């Protein structure tokens, strides 16, 4: 067996000759450090942005040479140059913004978590499908180079059948102290942060049925008293066939080399790797041999380009995007189940199956042309 057999390309991809107009709603740190740098790097067609506070939008317009800052959301939605609305706002206003964009005939990339409840998420997923529009969830970590490499290896059955996924946060969460609005999110560690790790794990175990979720969150002795949220915890997902996912946060690791290592155990081999903080690597072990998988880029900003690139490609090809709202429902349900479990001291929370999609005959396919009201 040679390493060439497992050669993969983790770089974001876009369709030839198609760069639809993108308008961004929101101007927070994730837009400043993730969305706009990624779109600039990969030549995306950002036609403008809107946010309730004008000053941050104007600053980003100058920094990234954006053509336009819209005066109102209605002005953005009425602009025929806008094909995709990139909703990057706090979760409490996200669902209504998505609905307005869909009603205006726009495709949508929505920040995660998609909605506060599974019912609301299923509702807007169904609305997008009925309108023949693409609604994708910005689970940009699916395109973090190390995780993208692992996903492609899993899809090639490089380790056989995956039966166990393990993650560790060997890092400190002190960055939360500079973001009071993030620190104030209920179940920050489980709901807002770990949803990326929950999402990628269920992708690696795609097709299997999760059964229960157990979760705990707690403060550590060295956690700053001014921090409102718990930084340490565990998430344990058990599947019906005995497969499992374990995610553990140390909380405030005292290390000069922070990392987020992961392991994917399969029936024929193991994938080891890490993401974030300059720790990225992926190694495949199979048949007594080890292969280092070459990587390119970083989660920030390349993962954001991968997320938008997949949405644009899906629109161009008239298919459902890999990170569609429909596909993301299970990730959201596992996340909400973790929160429910933590609220009752780690008792197992059952996983309810998401609502089934409409039949193929009832569901229009998303395409380049967006129907207007």
PASEKOL-265517 format. One record per residue: residue in one letter; x, y, z of N, C-alpha, C, O in turn. Coordinates in steps of 0.001 Angstrom, whole numbers, plus 500000, padded with zeros to 6 digits. Example, Ala and Ser with C-alpha at 12.3 -4.5 7.8 and 13.67 -1.06 7.14 Angstrom:
a513190494310507800512300495500507800513200496700507800514236496681508465/s512850497750507080513670498940507140512900500030507870513409501138508039/
END
This chain:
x500841498804500000500000500000500000500875501244500000501871501290500722/x500537502228499228501331503450499130500541504648499634499311504642499687/x501305505686500005500651506898500500499817507556499408498835508236499708/x500195507363498140499466507981497042498012507543496999497149508276496515/x497743506344497507496366505870497503495466506784498321494276506910498034/x496036507426499345495235508268500231495487509743499963495209510584500818/x496013510069498780496238511473498431494897512204498318493995511737497622/x494763513334498991493507514079499009493804515568498897494924516010499152/x492798516326498516492914517773498366491944518430499334490729518301499185/x492471519127500314491616519723501346491269521175501049490560521804501835/x491743521716499952491522523135499668490054523407499312489399522558498708/x489532524589499683488172524973499273488063524987497756489031525291497059/x486883524658497249486677524649495805485430525447495440484480525537496218/x485455526023494240484358526832493722484106526417492277485033525965491605/x482882526557491782482599526205490384483224527203489426483341528386489744/x483618526735488272484210527611487262483169528613486749482052528240486392/x483555529870486722482747530893486060481490531319486780480653531994486180/x481317530953488051480093531340488758480462531921490119480917531199491006/x480266533210490278480510533891491543479291534748491878479272535941491573/x478276534154492502477052534906492813477314536017493815478258535951494602/x476464537045493778476586538152494705476241537732496122475202537114496357/x477112538067497069476935537731498478476757539015499270477537539955499116/x475741539062500112475567540176501040475607539625502456474957538623502755/x476364540271503324476557539802504694475681540600505640475626541828505564/x474998539901506530474221540534507593474960540286508902475039539153509376/x475499541355509482476298541223510693477688541787510471478182541814509343/x478328542243511561479660542836511444480502542546512681481326543368513081/x480295541385513281481029541023514480482392540421514179482862540454513042/x483019539870515210484365539312515075484419538173514073485408538025513355/x483355537357514016483386536226513092483386536704511643483985536065510779/x482723537816511377482754538409510032484115539029509768484687538865508690/x484623539734510753485896540455510622487078539497510447487979539759509650/x487072538396511186488234537493511206488045536228510377489013535537510060/x486777535922510022486516534689509299485938534895507916486590534587506918/x484720535412507843484012535543506572484772536401505563485137535924504489/x485007537656505907485572538583504928487000538235504515487306538318503325/x487891537849505430489219537417504966489154536204504045489916536119503082/x488257535269504328488123534079503475487615534460502099488140533989501090/x486599535307502047486010535671500755486987536498499923487021536381498698/x487779537333500591488784538106499866489870537189499315490318537370498183/x490290536219500097491365535312499687490971534490498467491805534206497608/x489683534104498393489248533193497333488421533892496245487807533223495414/x488404535208496245487767535930495150486258535821495115485671535824494033/x485614535726496265484154535697496292483608537093495981484278538102496200/x482388537125495471481777538366495020480892538951496125479673538782496109/x481515539634497075480764540279498156480292541640497653481100542525497372/x478970541794497544478423543032496979478061544055498044477800545214497722/x478042543644499313477728544605500361477397543930501670477448542706501787/x477053544755502670476694544221503983475751545186504689475625546354504323/x475099544654505708474215545476506535474299544990507964474380543790508224/x474277545935508888474176545617510306473435546764510987473371547873510457/x472886546494512145472093547520512835472961548710513258472469549835513344/x474247548466513523475166549543513902476006549903512684476730549060512154/x475911551138512246476537551564510993478064551610511082478744551243510124/x478609552054512211480054552285512304480882551032512012481830551122511232/x480570549843512607481377548664512283481303548282510814482296547830510243/x480146548456510196480005548128508778480858549045507916481498548587506969/x480874550337508233481680551271507454483166550984507614483929551127506658/x483586550581508806484995550242509026485385549027508206486467549001507619/x484518548015508156484798546826507360484729547131505865485468546548505072/x483844548039505488483787548442504083485121549039503637485614548727502553/x485702549897504474486995550500504134488100549450504112488938549437503210/x488095548584505096489171547600505223489178546599504086490242546216503600/x487977546164503650487889545112502642487385545621501290487074544826500402/x487304546938501135486890547552499859485549547005499377485406546622498216/x484583546973500266483259546473499907482515547522499084482621548715499368/x481769547096498077481076548060497214480004548878497934479745550026497572/x479378548279498964478182548946499471477898548552500925478092547401501317/x477442549513501705476826549255503006475365549654502879475058550823502643/x474472548703503032473042548956502868472499549732504063472917549511505200/x471577550630503798470979551435504865470007550619505703469864550852506904/x469334549655505064468346548834505757468447547391505251469026547129504197/x467886546481506007467820545089505568466946544977504323467240544188503425/x465885545754504269464985545713503117465722546120501840465487545557500771/x466601547090501962467387547535500804468296546411500320468455546204499117/x468880545701501248469732544551500890468916543476500175469328542964499134/x467757543138500739466941542059500184466330542434498837466012541555498036/x466165543711498587465597544153497313466637544278496207466284544504495049/x467903544137496544468967544307495561469073543058494682469389541986495199/x468821543157493380468896541981492504470304541427492366470472540299491903/x471323542192492755472696541695492683472985540688493782473976539960493712/x472131540636494797472334539719495923471650538389495629470428538338495482/x472426537317495543471872535974495386471944535171496677471090534323496935/x472970535440497490473171534717498743473232535721499880473970536704499808/x472460535475500927472531536274502140473291535464503190472893534355503544/x474376536029503672475234535382504670474845535942506035475242537051506394/x474066535171506793473528535638508072474510535292509188474654534127509560/x475181536309509715476190536108510754475851536968511962476595537878512327/x474722536665512567474195537449513681474059536576514924474196535356514832/x473793537177516084473507536381517277472294535476517053471429535789516235/x472229534345517783471179533355517523469764533839517784468822533342517167/x469593534803518688468229535197519050467492535907517916466263535961517930/x468215536455516931467548537131515819467730536380514497467247536828513457/x468415535255514534468834534578513309467663534002512520467606534159511300/x466738533345513192465667532638512493464810533597511674464492533312510520/x464437534723512259463593535674511530464335536267510340463733536483509288/x465620536533510482466409537044509361466475536028508225466384536391507053/x466632534765508578466649533708507561465316533670506830465281533577505603/x464225533741507573462898533717506951462727534885505988462205534708504887/x463159536068506388463020537234505519463836537058504237463379537414503151/x465027536517504368465865536302503183465238535273502247465248535452501030/x464692534200502810464047533179501982462827533756501268462603533475500091/x462041534562501980460848535155501365461222536125500244460427536369499337/x462436536676500311462902537566499251463534536788498100464035537385497147/x463511535454498187464034534633497103465535534464497107466126534190496062/x466174534623498268467624534516498362468040533166498953467380532634499847/x469131532630498445469782531510499114470434532043500393470743533231500484/x470644531164501382471133531626502690472238530716503210472143529491503151/x473290531352503722474270530678504575474082531249505968474283532445506177/x473695530408506930473356530879508268474392530413509283474847529270509243/x474755531304510183475679530958511248475097529847512107473884529641512127/x475951529142512807475514528087513715475399528668515133476030529686515418/x474613528054516030473583527044515781472449527637514950472135528821515073/x471844526819514115470854527306513171469671527963513864469186528997513405/x469198527377514967468006527880515647468042527441517102468762526503517444/x467266528112517975467233527727519384466587526370519637466856525744520662/x465739525904518720465053524632518911465071523830517618465223524382516528/x464913522522517759464885521656516595463656521945515737463717521862514510/x462535522285516386461312522566515640461488523789514751461064523783513595/x462115524847515285462339526048514471463304525750513328463102526218512208/x464347524976513605465318524630512562464664523801511463464891524048510278/x463854522821511851463159522004510852462177522855510055461978522631508861/x461563523838510723460605524702510037461239525528508941460696525610507839/x462393526152509222463015526968508189463705526095507133463836526507505981/x464146524890507521464678523967506513463586523600505513463817523577504304/x462397523315506032461277522988505159460857524145504291460504523957503127/x460891525369504854460507526548504071461460526758502899461027527068501790/x462763526588503146463736526727502064463492525691500978463557526010499790/x463215524471501368462975523394500400461722523672499580461708523436498372/x460675524168500222459438524463499486459643525576498470458994525600497425/x460538526484498778460788527609497876461858527286496831462139528110495960/x462453526101496910463497525746495966464779526519496168465518526764495214/x465055526911497423466241527689497758467189526865498617466761525965499340/x468467527174498533469464526495499343469621527233500671469847528443500694/x469501526499501767469770527018503103470839526131503726470596524961504021/x472022526696503920473143525951504482473519526541505834473282527720506095/x474106525714506686474541526141508014476062526299507984476772525422507492/x476543527392508500477973527682508417478776526867509428479421527417510322/x478723525548509268479580524653510050480938524613509346481355523591508801/x481614525777509383482843525951508617483957525008509040484902524787508283/x483854524442510261484890523516510714484924522238509878485925521521509896/x483868521945509160483911520783508267485008520954507228485501519971506675/x485397522211506958486445522479505973487740522950506622488652523391505923/x487839522863507966489149523044508593490069521979507998489691520808507974/x491252522334507521492058521388506744492221520013507372492073519006506680/x492521519944508660492732518637509288491439517829509321491449516629509047/x490328518481509653489053517759509705488564517413508306487949516366508104/x488834518287507340488452517972505963489217516753505466488646515881504812/x490513516691505778491316515534505398490768514263506044490653513227505389/x490434514347507326489890513178508018488565512740507409488313511544507260/x487710513713507053486421513383506446486611512654505120485943511653504861/x487513513146504286487750512508502996488322511102503178487987510196502415/x489176510912504177489706509575504456488594508633504912488531507480504487/x487722509136505780486590508309506244485696507944505069485253506801504958/x485426508909504187484561508632503039485194507621502077484482506932501346/x486522507533502076487220506545501258487389505214501980488043504307501465/x486795505092503185486897503874503993488351503545504325488733502376504381/x489156504583504546490571504373504839490789503624506152491804502947506318/x489835503743507093489956503014508356488830501997508524488576501531509634/x488162501654507438487040500721507524485827501398508114485551502560507812/x485101500685508951483906501226509603484300501994510861484919501435511766/x483944503259510915484245504073512092483319503676513239482104503571513070/x483924503457514415483099503081515571483394503916516811482683503789517807/x484423504770516784484712505607517949485407506890517503486323506859516682/x484959508021518054485572509331517806485845509976519161484978509994520035/x487049510503519327487445511126520588488089512479520310488918512611519410/x487697513485521097488274514823520987488723515297522367488142514922523385/x489765516126522383490235516753523618490514518222523355491169518560522369/x490018519113524237490377520525524181491530520736525160491304520949526351/x492746520678524664493930520914525495494331522374525308495328522679524654/x493544523260525888493687524695525663493012525443526804492336524843527639/x493198526736526830492518527592527807491452528417527102491617528807525947/x490359528678527808489243529428527235489251530891527673488197531525527718/x490426531433527997490502532815528457489992533811527429489619534927527790/x489969533433526157489466534343525122488018534749525386487570535789524905/x487291533942526141485887534250526423485773535518527268484769536226527186/x486785535809528073486729536986528945486627538280528146486092539273528639/x487129538275526932487073539479526092485783539573525302485593540524524544/x484897538610525464483633538588524720482477538337525690481973537217525768/x482052539365526430480990539170527434479709538597526851479019537837527530/x479367538942525603478137538427525001478237536924524770477230536218524832/x479452536429524503479658534990524346479629534307525704479021533248525862/x480292534922526688480331534370528035478932534244528634478696533399529497/x478007535087528172476646535093528721475730534055528078474608533860528546/x476182533383527014475342532389526349475115531195527268476089530602527733/x473875530822527548473640529635528370474279528400527735474142528171526533/x474968527615528540475668526417528059476650526766526944476724526069525932/x477406527855527138478341528290526095479197527141525572479309526951524361/x479806526370526487480735525319526069480049524278525202480615523831524205/x478837523888525570478132522825524857477426523354523622477532522778522540/x476705524452523789475794524921522740476496525732521666476261525522520476/x477352526653522072477946527560521095479296527069520590479598527216519405/x480113526489521464481470526099521073481536524669520560482028524423519458/x481051523739521341481244522323520999480389521857519840480584520743519355/x479446522666519375478615522233518258479472521901517035479092521045516236/x480623522564516874481508522211515765482041520788515923482099520031514953/x482426520431517134482988519105517391481895518033517324482130516924516842/x480705518376517811479573517454517697479237517226516229478997516096515804/x479224518303515465478851518217514055479840517365513266479423516487512510/x481138517606513425482111516840512635482105515375513039482314514500512199/x481867515099514314481841513705514778480675512946514157480838511803513729/x479497513573514103478362512868513497478575512702511997478046511763511402/x479355513615511364479690513426509953480541512175509766480337511418508816/x481483511959510660482344510776510557481586509487510878482005508400510482/x480480509616511592479625508457511900478315508528511126477311507955511549/x478322509225509999477104509444509225476458508114508846477133507145508499/x475124508100508926474381506885508610474084506025509820473271505104509745/x474749506325510959474495505576512189473490506331513053473359507550512945/x472793505608513900471705506187514693472162506477516115472406505540516876/x472287507758516502472618508073517892471461507722518811470291507834518444/x471814507299519998470809506794520949470646507751522125469554508263522371/x471741507990522851471669508880524007472880509802524037473922509522523443/x472705510918524752473788511884524972473866512165526462472855512426527114/x475080512108526989475323512526528374476333513661528353477305513617527599/x476106514679529178477017515819529195477091516430530589476114516437531337/x478256516934530914478486517685532148479304518915531802480135518875530894/x479078519991532508479904521188532381480203521687533788479333521665534659/x481443522140534011481826522552535356482983523536535288483711523599534297/x483138524297536355484245525217536494485459524462537033485321523460537734/x486643524957536697487865524369537226488412525245538347488059526421538437/x489274524686539207489815525501540305490587526721539829490657527719540547/x491172526666538627491972527799538141491218528684537164491826529522536497/x489899528513537066489121529351536161488890530713536805488542530773537984/x489070531803536073488883533134536657487473533311537209486503532928536554/x487346533884538399486012534027539004485075534912538196483856534760538283/x485629535845537403484764536739536630484138536053535419483208536598534825/x484617534886535044484032534139533932482673533587534351482564532913535375/x481651533868533571480297533435533921480034531990533533479338531271534250/x480586531558532401480282530223531888481306529199532366482433529544532722/x480898527950532366481813526858532700482684526541531498482193526488530370/x483976526328531732484903526077530642485255524596530482485782524194529445/x484974523804531480485342522388531432484088521532531326483009521930531766/x484244520353530737483090519465530631483357518288529722484430518157529133/x482369517448529624482448516274528759481115516072528044480054516423528560/x481197515500526846480031515108526069480264513668525620481317513347525070/x479302512824525852479427511398525515478188510990524726477077511002525257/x478379510630523467477270510224522601477383508720522351478418508236521891/x476325507997522654476288506561522414475333506269521268474206506763521240/x475801505455520319474995505091519158474353503725519351474804502923520170/x473304503472518594472529502243518759473362500992518507473092499943519093/x474375501089517640475196499910517337476414499781518234477241498892518028/x476541500668519244477685500621520149478798501590519793479769501704520540/x478683502284518680479659503323518352479522504482519342478501504620520015/x480569505314519419480532506354520446481352507569520041482245507493519197/x481018508697520672481769509953520554482025510464521958481112510493522783/x483266510871522243483613511491523517484337512799523225485304512830522464/x483854513881523842484465515203523705484761515702525108483856515779525939/x486019516042525390486392516494526728487116517827526668488056518000525892/x486676518764527487487335520052527619488042520124528964487418519953530011/x489356520380528933490111520559530170489683521850530861489632521916532089/x489379522866530073488887524121530623489908525217530607489720526230529933/x491011525035531350492070526050531365493415525357531459494071525379532501/x493811524750530373495081524048530324496234525046530367496254526012529605/x497190524810531257498365525666531367499454525107530463500307524340530908/x499424525492529200500365524968528223500765526049527237499963526915526887/x502012525990526792502471526900525753502220526330524368502503526987523366/x501692525114524301501412524455523018499976523951522996499753522740522981/x498993524857522994497594524417522992497250523686521703497848523923520653/x496271522794521808495855522012520643494485521429520899493968521485522015/x493904520869519854492634520154519966492796518824519235492325518680518106/x493457517848519865493684516560519204492407515750519057491453515915519816/x492413514869518058491267513986517845491762512632517345492847512509516776/x490933511631517575491200510271517139489937509701516499488837509875517022/x490097509030515379488990508321514729489398506857514633490329506510513906/x488704506011515361489020504592515357488048503843514454486831503977514582/x488596503066513554487795502267512638488164500802512720489125500428513393/x487401499983512037487611498538512076488915498105511407489380496985511623/x489520499004510580490732498640509850491872499637510046492911499518509397/x491695500600510917492776501556511123492363502711512006491254502739512540/x493265503665512154493058504815513036493549506086512353494584506091511687/x492789507160512532493207508490512105493486509307513355492660509355514267/x494647509948513399494998510854514495495261512229513915495784512358512808/x494893513260514673495145514602514173494913515646515233494689515329516402/x494970516914514809494701518030515708494301519227514869494660519325513696/x493548520142515482493163521392514827493442522559515767493530522389516983/x493579523740515182493708525022515875495080525233516518495811524288516812/x495394526508516724496591526937517448497882526460516799498872526219517489/x497877526324515487499084525879514805499429524428515044500558524008514792/x498471523655515527498735522248515857498318521287514756498427520074514934/x497843521795513617497200520953512607498124519846512078499254520101511662/x497618518641512109498259517510511436497226516404511321496245516382512065/x497447515479510385496628514277510248497556513114509904498422513214509035/x497344512017510614498113510795510372497149509628510235496239509459511046/x497357508837509211496577507618508996497432506408509326498536506263508803/x496927505541510190497590504268510489496704503131509988495536503030510363/x497278502270509127496523501162508558497502500071508111498558500356507546/x497134498846508371497932497697507940499383497801508402500304497441507669/x499576498295509621500917498373510171501760499511509633502938499607509975/x501196500380508798501926501512508228501281502817508662500091502868508971/x502092503871508680501607505200509028501879506160507878502953506146507276/x500882506997507585500987507947506493500672509350507027499629509561507646/x501562510290506791501297511691507096500521512301505936500947512217504784/x499388512910506242498529513493505216498892514972505041498819515730506009/x499278515400503849499630516812503651498408517720503777497330517395503280/x498586518857504443497510519816504657497894521160504059499070521443503829/x496884521980503814497115523337503309496057524251503904494870523923503898/x496487525401504420495544526372504951495300526214506438495954525419507114/x494340526991506936493955527003508352492426527037508447491743527440507506/x491905526608509599490462526707509832490008528145509593489050528379508855/x490691529109510213490414530529509997491511531078509093492653531162509545/x491235531463507826489906531670507255489453530588506271488315530630505803/x490328529609505944490023528712504831488749527890505039488048527579504076/x488449527539506291487225526794506552485979527570506157484997526986505698/x486019528887506334484884529729505945484728529753504426483610529784503913/x485851529740503710485786529683502254485241528341501796484488528275500824/x485615527269502489485090525959502134483589525876502290482906525276501461/x483068526478503352481635526472503600480887527238502511479891526746501980/x481360528438502177480710529210501131480898528557499765479982528555498943/x482082528004499524482340527344498249481421526162498009480958525959496886/x481147525377499043480235524243498887478821524728498598478118524122497789/x478387525818499250477050526343498971476958526832497525475991526524496829/x477941527579497076477917528096495705477940526944494702477223526975493702/x478748525945494966478823524795494062477496524049494011477057523632492939/x476854523878495167475565523184495207474506523955494427473698523350493722/x474499525291494543473550526101493782473804525935492286472870525762491503/x475070525991491902475418525859490485475014524499489929474622524393488767/x475108523459490757474805522098490313473362521692490579472956520588490216/x472580522572491210471179522269491480470983521116492437470086520296492239/x471804521037493472471707519944494445471712520500495865471951521689496075/x471446519635496830471482520030498235472929520177498691473740519294498412/x473283521261499381474656521388499878474935520388500993474028519976501715/x476191520009501123476605519036502142476233519516503538475897518702504398/x476285520817503778475979521380505090474592522024505097474381523050505744/x473664521425504384472296521950504327471656521967505708472073521247506615/x470635522803505844469888522847507102469317521479507438469298521082508603/x468854520760506429468290519431506658469337518493507244469069517769508202/x470547518513506653471613517637507148472073518044508534472533517204509308/x471953519330508858472438519842510130471490519578511294471862519783512449/x470273519126511008469299518937512092469807517964513157469601518191514349/x470465516889512738470950515919513718472040516532514594472083516274515797/x472913517335514009473956518005514798473329518913515851473779518948516997/x472288519648515459471611520524516410470923519713517494470975520084518667/x470283518617517127469593517797518125470562517196519127470261517148520319/x471717516738518668472720516212519593473206517307520537473427517056521722/x473373518521520013473814519642520835472773519990521891473109520190523058/x471519520060521485470448520371522441470286519255523468469977519520524630/x470490518019523046470424516897523987471535517008525025471319516694526195/x472727517452524608473821517649525554473451518704526591473749518546527775/x472808519768526153472374520809527094471337520267528070471393520560529265/x470394519480527566469379518898528450470018517974529479469632517977530648/x470983517193529047471652516276529967472401517034531053472342516664532226/x473111518102530664473866518879531638472958519507532686473345519669533843/x471750519858532268470803520482533205470290519523534261469755519961535280/x470441518221534043469993517223535019471175516388535504471041515197535782/x472330517033535599473485516397536211474121515281535421474755514399536000/x473967515299534109474621514296533279473809513048533014474329512081532459/x472541513048533401471695511897533084471531511792531571471497512814530885/x471429510568531037471321510421529578470090511118529023469001511024529590/x470271511810527921469166512443527203468982511697525894469942511479525155/x467753511307525609467492510575524377467544511504523183467327512710523305/x467835510929522030467918511694520800466683511406519975466409510256519629/x465943512447519663464749512290518844465131512431517387465894513335517044/x464630511572516518464962511704515096464404513000514536463281513376514872/x465167513703513678464665514946513076463522514670512132463320513544511677/x462780515717511849461643515572510944462115515103509573463148515561509087/x461368514192508942461793513704507625461672514792506581460808515663506686/x462536514754505565462435515753504493461221515476503632460701514360503632/x460760516484502894459650516225501972460091515267500882461286515099500638/x459127514640500231459467513706499163460110514451498009459936515659497852/x460856513709497204461571514333496088460613515044495142460955516077494567/x459419514495494981458463515103494057457918516424494583457464517266493809/x457966516608495929457443517830496523458503518904496717458172520058496989/x459782518536496578460850519452496925461531519998495682462192519237494976/x461396521300495380462129521879494254463633521814494522464067521822495674/x464412521752493460465862521710493607466428523120493551466047523907492684/x467352523455494485467945524794494436468757524972493167469419524040492710/x468706526158492604469458526437491391469926527872491373469719528612492336/x470551528268490292471137529612490237470079530696490287470276531727490928/x468969530476489624467943531509489589467076531431490838466490530388491132/x466998532521491561466225532553492802464831533076492530464688534199492047/x463797532302492824462439532808492603462114533967493520462449533934494704/x461475534979492998461073536125493813459636535942494282458889535117493757/x459278536720495265457893536641495746456926537117494689455716537121494916/
END
